[in-house]
Amino acid sequence: MHFDRPIILASKSPRRSQLLRESGFNFTVVGFDTDESFPEDMPAEEVAPMLAQRKARAGAHLIEDQEIILAADSVVILEGEVFNKPNDYDDAFRMLSRLSGNCHTVVTGVCLLSKTQEKVMAGVTKVWFAPLSEAEIHYYIETYKPYDKAGAYGAQEWIGHCKIIRIEGTYPNVMGLPVDLVYEGLTAFEQ
Protein backbone atom coordinates (compact mmCIF):
# COMPACT_ATOMS: atom_id res chain seq x y z
CA MET A 1 0.00 0.00 0.00
CA HIS A 2 1.41 3.36 -0.98
CA PHE A 3 0.85 6.48 1.09
CA ASP A 4 1.20 9.82 -0.65
CA ARG A 5 2.05 11.75 2.48
CA PRO A 6 5.65 11.78 3.71
CA ILE A 7 6.26 9.79 6.88
CA ILE A 8 8.96 10.85 9.32
CA LEU A 9 9.99 8.12 11.73
CA ALA A 10 11.05 9.87 14.93
CA SER A 11 13.12 6.96 16.20
CA LYS A 12 16.73 5.83 16.13
CA SER A 13 15.62 2.20 16.51
CA PRO A 14 16.95 0.04 13.68
CA ARG A 15 14.21 -2.49 14.45
CA ARG A 16 11.42 0.03 13.85
CA SER A 17 13.03 1.07 10.56
CA GLN A 18 13.36 -2.58 9.56
CA LEU A 19 9.72 -3.35 10.33
CA LEU A 20 8.46 -0.33 8.39
CA ARG A 21 10.77 -1.03 5.43
CA GLU A 22 9.77 -4.72 5.32
CA SER A 23 6.11 -3.65 5.40
CA GLY A 24 6.55 -1.48 2.31
CA PHE A 25 6.43 1.98 3.90
CA ASN A 26 8.47 4.87 2.49
CA PHE A 27 9.80 7.08 5.27
CA THR A 28 12.70 9.17 6.45
CA VAL A 29 14.34 8.75 9.84
CA VAL A 30 14.99 11.64 12.17
CA GLY A 31 16.19 10.37 15.53
CA PHE A 32 16.59 12.58 18.54
CA ASP A 33 16.78 12.12 22.28
CA THR A 34 13.70 12.77 24.38
CA ASP A 35 13.10 12.58 28.10
CA GLU A 36 11.84 9.06 28.87
CA SER A 37 10.93 9.68 32.50
CA PHE A 38 7.37 9.19 33.71
CA PRO A 39 5.46 9.70 36.96
CA GLU A 40 5.91 6.77 39.33
CA ASP A 41 2.17 6.63 40.00
CA MET A 42 1.24 6.47 36.29
CA PRO A 43 -0.51 3.20 35.39
CA ALA A 44 2.06 0.97 33.66
CA GLU A 45 -0.09 0.51 30.52
CA GLU A 46 -0.18 4.29 29.96
CA VAL A 47 3.59 4.86 30.02
CA ALA A 48 4.48 3.82 26.44
CA PRO A 49 1.66 5.76 24.73
CA MET A 50 2.53 8.87 26.77
CA LEU A 51 6.22 8.59 25.86
CA ALA A 52 5.38 8.06 22.17
CA GLN A 53 3.22 11.19 22.23
CA ARG A 54 6.03 13.15 23.91
CA LYS A 55 8.47 12.02 21.20
CA ALA A 56 6.07 12.93 18.38
CA ARG A 57 5.40 16.36 19.81
CA ALA A 58 9.16 16.93 20.21
CA GLY A 59 9.41 16.38 16.45
CA ALA A 60 6.45 18.60 15.55
CA HIS A 61 8.82 21.26 14.20
CA LEU A 62 9.61 18.86 11.32
CA ILE A 63 6.05 19.12 9.97
CA GLU A 64 6.09 21.61 7.12
CA ASP A 65 3.05 20.60 5.11
CA GLN A 66 1.74 17.05 4.65
CA GLU A 67 4.31 15.22 6.79
CA ILE A 68 3.20 12.72 9.41
CA ILE A 69 5.45 12.13 12.39
CA LEU A 70 5.48 8.52 13.57
CA ALA A 71 6.91 8.05 17.06
CA ALA A 72 6.90 4.94 19.22
CA ASP A 73 8.04 3.72 22.62
CA SER A 74 8.01 0.24 24.10
CA VAL A 75 7.96 -0.93 27.69
CA VAL A 76 7.94 -4.35 29.29
CA ILE A 77 5.58 -4.78 32.25
CA LEU A 78 5.84 -7.51 34.87
CA GLU A 79 3.54 -7.50 37.89
CA GLY A 80 2.79 -3.79 37.41
CA GLU A 81 6.49 -2.79 37.21
CA VAL A 82 7.69 -1.00 34.08
CA PHE A 83 10.96 -2.31 32.66
CA ASN A 84 12.34 0.33 30.33
CA LYS A 85 15.88 0.24 28.93
CA PRO A 86 18.39 -1.10 31.47
CA ASN A 87 20.81 1.37 33.04
CA ASP A 88 23.75 -1.05 33.07
CA TYR A 89 24.79 -4.72 33.18
CA ASP A 90 23.42 -5.31 36.67
CA ASP A 91 20.07 -3.74 35.77
CA ALA A 92 19.83 -5.92 32.64
CA PHE A 93 20.65 -8.99 34.73
CA ARG A 94 17.97 -8.04 37.28
CA MET A 95 15.34 -7.58 34.56
CA LEU A 96 16.10 -10.85 32.77
CA SER A 97 16.18 -12.74 36.07
CA ARG A 98 12.70 -11.42 36.86
CA LEU A 99 11.37 -12.22 33.36
CA SER A 100 12.79 -15.77 33.49
CA GLY A 101 10.02 -18.37 33.57
CA ASN A 102 7.29 -15.71 33.68
CA CYS A 103 4.69 -14.09 31.47
CA HIS A 104 5.09 -10.36 30.89
CA THR A 105 3.38 -7.75 28.75
CA VAL A 106 4.97 -5.65 26.03
CA VAL A 107 3.18 -2.36 25.40
CA THR A 108 4.30 -0.28 22.43
CA GLY A 109 2.78 3.15 22.26
CA VAL A 110 2.55 4.88 18.89
CA CYS A 111 1.75 8.49 18.09
CA LEU A 112 0.94 9.76 14.60
CA LEU A 113 1.07 13.54 14.36
CA SER A 114 0.32 15.90 11.47
CA LYS A 115 -0.50 19.60 11.34
CA THR A 116 -4.18 18.84 11.88
CA GLN A 117 -4.40 15.43 13.57
CA GLU A 118 -2.91 13.44 16.42
CA LYS A 119 -3.58 9.76 17.02
CA VAL A 120 -2.17 7.86 20.01
CA MET A 121 -2.56 4.09 20.23
CA ALA A 122 -0.90 1.08 21.82
CA GLY A 123 -0.14 -2.48 20.83
CA VAL A 124 -0.25 -5.02 23.65
CA THR A 125 1.38 -8.46 23.50
CA LYS A 126 1.78 -11.06 26.24
CA VAL A 127 5.11 -12.91 26.16
CA TRP A 128 6.09 -16.09 28.01
CA PHE A 129 9.76 -16.83 28.75
CA ALA A 130 11.11 -20.26 29.52
CA PRO A 131 13.38 -20.31 32.59
CA LEU A 132 16.81 -18.73 32.04
CA SER A 133 19.87 -19.93 33.93
CA GLU A 134 22.33 -17.39 35.30
CA ALA A 135 24.85 -18.59 32.70
CA GLU A 136 22.32 -18.00 29.90
CA ILE A 137 21.56 -14.49 31.19
CA HIS A 138 25.27 -13.66 31.37
CA TYR A 139 25.79 -15.07 27.85
CA TYR A 140 22.90 -13.05 26.44
CA ILE A 141 23.94 -9.73 28.01
CA GLU A 142 27.62 -10.17 27.11
CA THR A 143 26.89 -11.25 23.53
CA TYR A 144 23.94 -8.99 22.58
CA LYS A 145 24.43 -5.97 24.88
CA PRO A 146 20.69 -5.22 25.15
CA TYR A 147 21.07 -1.79 26.76
CA ASP A 148 18.90 -0.05 24.16
CA LYS A 149 15.96 -2.45 24.56
CA ALA A 150 12.99 -2.32 26.90
CA GLY A 151 13.15 -5.23 29.32
CA ALA A 152 16.80 -5.83 28.34
CA TYR A 153 15.98 -8.16 25.45
CA GLY A 154 15.29 -8.27 21.74
CA ALA A 155 12.79 -10.82 20.47
CA GLN A 156 14.71 -11.04 17.19
CA GLU A 157 17.86 -12.27 18.97
CA TRP A 158 18.96 -15.48 20.74
CA ILE A 159 16.64 -14.95 23.69
CA GLY A 160 13.64 -14.65 21.39
CA HIS A 161 14.56 -17.66 19.30
CA CYS A 162 15.47 -19.92 22.21
CA LYS A 163 13.53 -18.69 25.25
CA ILE A 164 10.24 -17.12 24.16
CA ILE A 165 7.88 -20.06 24.31
CA ARG A 166 4.58 -18.33 23.59
CA ILE A 167 3.14 -14.96 22.59
CA GLU A 168 -0.40 -13.57 22.48
CA GLY A 169 -0.53 -10.56 20.20
CA THR A 170 1.71 -9.53 17.33
CA TYR A 171 5.40 -10.35 17.04
CA PRO A 172 6.25 -6.95 15.45
CA ASN A 173 4.86 -5.30 18.59
CA VAL A 174 7.37 -7.23 20.70
CA MET A 175 10.12 -6.04 18.32
CA GLY A 176 9.04 -2.44 18.94
CA LEU A 177 6.30 -1.44 16.50
CA PRO A 178 2.71 -2.66 16.14
CA VAL A 179 2.76 -2.36 12.34
CA ASP A 180 -0.90 -3.39 12.10
CA LEU A 181 -1.95 -0.37 14.18
CA VAL A 182 0.43 1.94 12.30
CA TYR A 183 -1.12 0.81 9.00
CA GLU A 184 -4.66 1.39 10.28
CA GLY A 185 -3.71 4.77 11.72
CA LEU A 186 -1.98 5.96 8.56
CA THR A 187 -4.88 4.77 6.42
CA ALA A 188 -7.22 6.92 8.54
CA PHE A 189 -4.86 9.91 8.10
CA GLU A 190 -5.11 9.50 4.32
CA GLN A 191 -8.85 10.14 4.38
N, C-alpha and C positions, 0 to 999 in steps of 0.2 A: 504494500500500500504506500503510495507516495503522498507526502504532505507538502503543500505549496509553501507553507510558512516556515521560515528558518527556525531551527531548534538550537538553543544554546544549552549544552549540558554544563551545569555549574557544579562540577565534581572532578577531582583529580583521580578518582578510582578507575584503574584500568579495567576492572571487572564490569563496571557500569557501561563504559565505552564498548567493551566487547559484546555485552548483551544487546545494546542498541544496534551496533553494527551488524551482528548476526541476525537481528530481526528486521533488517532492511531500512533502518532509519538513517537519514542524512542529518548530520548535526556538526556543530563545532564545539570544542571543549574550551572552557574558560574556568580554570580551577583557582580558587582562592581560599584562604583560611578564614574560618568563621568561629566564633565562640560556640563551643559545644556544651557549655554548662547548662544545667536545668535545675529548677527548684526541687529540693529533696522531697517535698510533699506532693509533687506532681504524680498523678497515676502513671505507672510504668508504660501503659499502652499509649499514652499521649505524648511521650517524650520524642519519639522519632518523627511523627508528623510536625510537631512544633519546631524541631531542629531543621527539618526540610524547608518549612516555611521561612524560617530565619535566613537560611542560605539563599533561597530564591529572592527574598527581599533585598539581601545584601548585593545581589547581582542586578537589581532592577535598573540601575544606570546603564546597563548594556542594551536595554530595549529602546530601539530608535523608531521602529515602525511596526512591522508585523512579527517581530521576533517573539518566541515563547521561551522563557527560561524554564528549564527542567532541573530541579534540585531534589536530592534524596538523602536520607540518613537512615542507617540501620542500627538497631539495638537488639541484644539478646536479653531475654527476661527469664529468670529462674526464681520461682517462689517469691515473686513481687520485686526482686532486686534487678536493677538494670545493669547489664554488663556492656559497657561501651568499649572503646579501644583500651587495651591494657597499657598501663604506665611504664612497665618494665618487665623483665623476665619473671620476677617473683609474682607480679600481678597476673601475668599470663598463666603461670603455673597454678595459681589459686583458682582462676576462672575455669581452666580445663579440669582441674580436680573436682570442682563442684558440678560441672556438666557431665562428668563421667558417670555412665550408667543411668542417667536421668533423662527426662523429657523437658525440653525448654521451648520457648516461643521466640521466633524471630519476627520482629515488626520492622518493616521498612516504610518509612513515611516518604511521600512524594508530594512536591508542590509544583504545579504548573502556573506560570505567571506571565501575563501579557499586559499591554497598556490598559486593557479594559476588563480583564478577567483574572481571577485567582481560584485555583482548585487545589484543595489539600485532601489527600487520601492516604490509605495505609494498606499494605499487604501484610497478612498474618499467616505464618506457617509454623506448625508444631514439628519439632525435630527430636528424635530419640537417638541418644548415643549409647553404644555398647560400653561396657566398662573399659577404662584406660588404665594401664599400669603406670607407675611413676616413670619407668624407663621409656614407655611410649610417649608420655607427655614431654619428657626431656628431649627425646628424639625429635618430636614434632616441632617444638619451640626452636631448638638449635638448627634444624634443617630449614624450616619455612619462615622463621622470624615473623610471626603473625601480629606484629605491633600496630599495624594499620587496619586491623579487622575487629569488628564488634565481637565480643565473646572470645577473642583470641584464637579464632579459627576461620579457615576458608573452606567452604563445602567442596570447592573444585580441586582441593589438594588431598594429600594422603589421608588426613583425618576424615574427610568426606567420603572418600572411596572405601576406606577400611573400617570406619567406626560409626558412620551414620547408618542405622539399621532400619529407620522408617521415617517418612515425612508425611504430614497432612498439610496440603497447601502446595504452592508452586515452588519448584527448585530455583528458578531465577530469583525469587524473592529472598531465598536463603543466601544466594550469591550477592545480593545487594540491590536488586531492582525488580519490582513486580511489573514485568513488561506488559502483562495483560491489562493491568490498570492504567499504565502509561498510554497504551494504545487506545483504550476506551476514552481516556481523558483528552488525548490529542484529537481524536475523532470528534468529540463534542466541541472542541475549540474551533474546528474547521467550519462548523455550521454557523 
